[in-house]
């Protein structure tokens, strides 16, 4: 996941294997695996 837009100037990489579905909308990503669902969204640097 890479977000270089202000105010989210952090670059972070997350490796997910065997993704079945990937959806991106309104600045967030939903990734569905065989037995899990991940929601990834940008947050301010101070919140991490």
N, C-alpha and C positions, 0 to 999 in steps of 0.2 A: 504494500500500500504506500503510495507516495502522494504527499500533499505539500505543494510548495506555494499555495495561495495564502495570502495574508488573511487572517492572523495565524494560520496553521503552517508555520514554516518548518515543520519537522518532517523528515523523511524516514519512514520505517518500512521494513520489508518483513512480511509474514508468509511463510511457506505452508500451503495447505495441499495435501495430496488427495487424489481421487475425488475432485470436486464434481458433483453431479449437476448442480445448477448454480449459476452466478448471475446476480441481478444488481444493477447499479442505478440508483435514482436519488435525486435531490442531495447529493453530496455524501451518500453512504452506500455501502456495499453489503449485500447479503450473499453468503456462500453456503450451499447445502452439500454436505457429504453424505455417506451412506447412513450414518447414525447420529449426525450432529448438524446443527445449524449455527453459523457464526454471523453476527452483525458487527460490521466495522464502520466507525464513523470518526471524523476528525474532531479533536477536542483541543482547547487552548493549551499551549506548552506548559503553563503553570499548573494545570490540572492533572498532568501525568506523573 
